Structures are given as structure tokens and as C-alpha cells.
Amino acid sequence: MALQVQMNFPKATCDFYWLCYQNEPKKFSGTWEEYYNKTFEESGKWLESVTDDILEHELRAGFGIIAERQLILKLARILTYFIDKDMFEQSRT
């Protein structure tokens, strides 16, 4: 599973590929259900750690864009990629 922050402006899309949560199934020794539950819990904690200040700073530092906080909150998106049980099993062989 991976979560990534993205902002969609009228003339640009900014992907914060360095600001992400990722959990490798190869490194997990439990079942898919345990992996799913653990990942869901960890990703929620990660999302809580991504504050408005972090988003504002990364937008300026990574893209040189200065935007009002309300606009940042409106445009921020979280992209989620999650593998299903079959892909989980295949990744561990």
C-alpha cells in the first residue's frame, strides 16, 4: 500500500512523491488480512502527521508555489494504491 499527496492547480499538478507512506508486502510476515489491517492503521496515523504546515512548506520548497492555506486544503488530494490479496501473495514468492 502507498499513500501519496497530490495538489491539482488549474495549470499544474504537483505530486509530492517524497511525501508518502509506503508499506512493503515482501517485508511483512503475516497474512493478507493482518497486512491490510496493520497498513490501514499505520497509514491513518501517517495521514494525521501530514499537517497543513507541512503541506504549505513542501509546496513552497518543492515547487516554488505560494498559496493561501485555504487553497492548499481545498486542492490537496491523497492518492491511495493498495494491492489485493492475489497480488500480495504473488509479491511474496
C-alpha positions as CSV (number, residue, x, y, z in Angstrom):
1,M,0.0,0.0,0.0
2,A,1.1,3.5,-0.7
3,L,-0.4,6.9,0.1
4,Q,0.9,10.0,-1.7
5,V,0.0,13.7,-1.5
6,Q,-1.0,15.5,-4.7
7,M,-2.3,19.0,-5.4
8,N,-4.2,19.9,-8.5
9,F,-4.0,23.5,-9.6
10,P,-5.7,24.9,-12.7
11,K,-2.5,24.8,-14.7
12,A,-0.4,22.3,-12.9
13,T,-0.5,19.1,-10.9
14,C,2.0,18.7,-8.1
15,D,2.9,15.2,-7.0
16,F,4.7,15.1,-3.6
17,Y,6.3,11.7,-4.4
18,W,8.8,12.2,-1.5
19,L,5.9,12.9,1.0
20,C,4.3,9.4,1.1
21,Y,3.5,6.4,3.2
22,Q,4.5,3.0,1.9
23,N,4.4,-0.5,3.3
24,E,6.2,-3.3,1.5
25,P,4.3,-6.6,1.5
26,K,7.6,-8.5,1.0
27,K,8.8,-7.4,4.4
28,F,5.6,-8.5,6.2
29,S,5.4,-12.0,7.7
30,G,1.7,-12.2,8.5
31,T,-1.4,-13.0,6.4
32,W,-3.0,-10.6,3.9
33,E,-5.8,-9.7,6.4
34,E,-3.2,-8.8,9.0
35,Y,-1.2,-6.8,6.5
36,Y,-4.3,-5.0,5.4
37,N,-5.4,-4.1,9.0
38,K,-1.9,-3.1,10.0
39,T,-1.4,-1.0,6.9
40,F,-4.8,0.7,7.3
41,E,-3.9,1.6,10.9
42,E,-0.4,2.9,10.1
43,S,-1.5,4.9,7.0
44,G,-4.2,6.6,9.1
45,K,-1.5,7.6,11.6
46,W,0.7,8.9,8.8
47,L,-2.1,11.0,7.4
48,E,-2.7,12.6,10.8
49,S,1.0,13.6,10.8
50,V,0.7,15.4,7.5
51,T,-0.2,18.8,8.8
52,D,-1.2,22.0,6.9
53,D,2.2,23.4,7.8
54,I,4.0,20.5,6.2
55,L,1.9,20.8,3.0
56,E,2.5,24.5,2.8
57,H,6.2,24.2,3.3
58,E,6.5,21.3,0.8
59,L,4.5,23.3,-1.8
60,R,6.9,26.2,-1.5
61,A,10.1,24.2,-1.2
62,G,9.3,21.6,-3.8
63,F,7.6,23.7,-6.4
64,G,8.2,27.3,-5.5
65,I,4.4,27.9,-5.2
66,I,3.0,30.2,-2.6
67,A,-0.7,29.7,-1.9
68,E,-3.2,30.6,0.8
69,R,-3.8,27.9,3.3
70,Q,-7.5,27.6,2.4
71,L,-6.5,26.9,-1.2
72,I,-3.9,24.3,-0.1
73,L,-6.6,22.5,1.9
74,K,-9.0,22.6,-1.0
75,L,-6.5,21.3,-3.5
76,A,-4.7,18.6,-1.5
77,R,-5.6,15.1,-2.5
78,I,-4.4,11.8,-1.1
79,L,-3.8,9.1,-3.7
80,T,-4.1,5.5,-2.4
81,Y,-2.6,2.4,-4.0
82,F,-3.5,-0.9,-2.4
83,I,-2.8,-4.4,-3.6
84,D,-5.4,-7.1,-3.4
85,K,-4.9,-10.5,-1.8
86,D,-3.7,-12.2,-5.0
87,M,-1.0,-9.5,-5.7
88,F,0.0,-9.7,-2.0
89,E,0.6,-13.4,-2.3
90,Q,2.5,-13.0,-5.6
91,S,4.8,-10.3,-4.2
92,R,6.0,-12.7,-1.5
93,T,7.1,-15.6,-3.8
